[in-house]
Amino acid sequence: MAIFVDKDTNVLVQGITGRLGALQTELMLDYGTRIVAGVTPGKGGETQFDIPVYDSIQEAMSKHRIDASVIYVPAPFVRDAAFEAIDAGIKFMVIITDWVPLHSEMKIKAYAKSKGTRYIGPNTPGIMIPGQTSLGMISPSAVMPGGVAVVSRSGTLTDEVASHLSEQGIGQSVVVGLGGDPIVGSRMIDVLKLLKEDVQTKGVVIVGEIGGTMEEEVARYLDAQFDKPVVAFVAGRTAPRGKVMGHAGAIIMGERGMAESKINAFKSAGVPVAKTFWEIPLLVKR
Amino acid sequence: MKLYEYEGKELFRRFGIPVPEGTLVRTGEEAQRAAIRIGKEVIVKSQILAGGRGKAGGIRVAKTPEDAEKVAHDILGTELQGYKVSSLLVEEKLDITNEIYMGITVDDENGVPIAIVSAEGGVEIEEVARKNPEKIASALIDPLYGIRSYGAINLVRQIGLTREALISAGKILSQLYNLFASYDAGIVEINPLVITNEGKMIAADSRCEIDDNSLLKHPEFKDLRIQRIENPWEREGVKGGVNYVDLEGNIAVMANGAGLTMSVLDIVKAGGGDPACFLDVGGGLSRERMKNGVGLLLKRAGADQRIKVIILMVRMMISPPDAVAEGIMEAIKEVKVETPIIAVIRGREPYEKRVRELLKNVEKITLFSSVEEGIREAIEIARDRNGYIC
């Protein structure tokens, strides 16, 4: 297995009959993702692109081996959908949905942790193992198989950075968006710990942005315990203070959260920081 | 969404957290009447959505009702920290023996609520954290269970409270958590929480922010968010479902996705350009949102002669290409301004090609597939029109 998923991962789609869920299911199937079942309460017994739809995960699990779930249900229902997947024993989730309430995010995180389920998102473009599988919406034309992992907090920016690597002939072992919200299932450090052990991954591109403390946290880890080469990019260098900082989790953390603090953290860990998209592949080649 | 002090105190009251006797007023006369009713020295507090009101002169003491009238008259209508003062809270002046701090927010690294208390109140908690970190104690809270009353007691004990003060503070902290959870807050703060001469514990100030993604659950605040945005362009952005932040430069920038938009701004700036705004039209695009976003930029450009060029950076992932292109074209048809548009279209094939195909004959638009070239061109245009020699 690469990290989290690979070509043999059996995938469930929660919200498979919704507009977004249906559209993305079709695109994932095109890429070769092994989607084995879908769930939409009240639509059990129907099919979507020949994939059986069930009323509940429990029912789907009694018919199929399921390794991971992709969640497309609307924001007010995400907490329940995630709890259902966790209760059913699913070990990996991708929560695509945007605008999930903050307190739902805290509860999902605490519950998943207590049951040993890992996830990425909410508000994520998903994860793609180029040439193997895609759980989410990363563009197939942006990626190619190879040895560089792309770990990002953003959506379209993840896709953009991957395409700059591909255009310069640098393939990726995994492309993953962790989600743009203040509370996400997997932080950069969680993913880097997995990448350390992943034989396919030879180097990493970290795409950070302002707000929170993820970059500072991962920079400390990189400095102390990570021996593969890493290149970073930090979005929001010129963003005005106080405007797009998001939630006030940084209340006693002083200056942490500003782009400068993140760039400095990477630099003092010996990680070169690119200023533009096109500088990223140049630094990777070096 | 930020709440005003008086709204926060109304929530405190509902949750049994003691607050001073007070009234919200909008005129000098109302202030005088409020002071008469309170019947003692009062404190007149500007209601704005920013901190630091005291230092800026927005909080004054009034010894008599006539004083209250005069002070209210002086402050109302003035501008404080960038906000116009249109209402005041007239409150009884408390006889204070001690001030502490109490707050609940979200701990970034753990993704759970964190309760923070400090033996020093009335100053910014960040400042205390810098100068006297030993005065602060904090504890993480399990969001699935909520706060435990013994946990609250254990925490406030760490800042030296004993006996009645310990019990009162423990209760207030528990109630503050209940408010935080019930109202989907991102942060709630009592700063200062005062202990009066009579030994009572009273919340002298309030700071509450409700999570924007949870406003649908709170109809009393739902519609207030848009009204509270001071900048008219930013307000129109929220109405149109896009994130807009006003800046000062001459290149208007729109992209889809917050990270991508911030990056384009950074790259424009690094190349010597000067962005006029940040407009994130959202990751997943619809025809309507695209039209709202482009329309807002065009209107902004029309109203500000400094703006020389518009950059649209669109990363196609799963959005329907026809809707994206049509949204752009409809906005251009509706809002007639001369400002040229540099459109960088990239992303999933064949969506990217389709958008490009649909936009190729639009007169105002110059299409690029390279970000580097598109941004360079925009910076050149902005320079030319400023009269610089390239």
Interface residues (C-beta under 8 A of the other chain):
Chain A: L20 L23 Q24 L27 A75 P76 D98 W99 V100 P101 L102 H103 E105 M106 K107 K109 A110 Y111 S114 P125 M137 I138 S139 P140 S141 A142 S152 R153 S154 G155 T156 L157 T158 D159 E160 S163 G180 P182 I183 V184 R187 V207 E209 I210 G212 T213 M214 E217 F233 A235 G236 R237 T238 A239 P240 K243 V244 H247 A248 G249 A250 I251 I252 M253 G254 K275 T276 F277 W278
Chain B: G103 T105 V106 D107 D108 E109 G111 V112 P113 I116 I125 E126 A129 R130 I136 S138 D142 P143 L144 A181 D184 G186 I187 E209 D211 N213 S214 L216 K217 N243 V245 L247 A255 N256 G257 A258 G259 L260 M262 S263 L265 D266 I267 K269 A270 P275 F278 G283 G284 R315 M316 M317 I318 R346 G347 R348 E349 E352 V371 E372
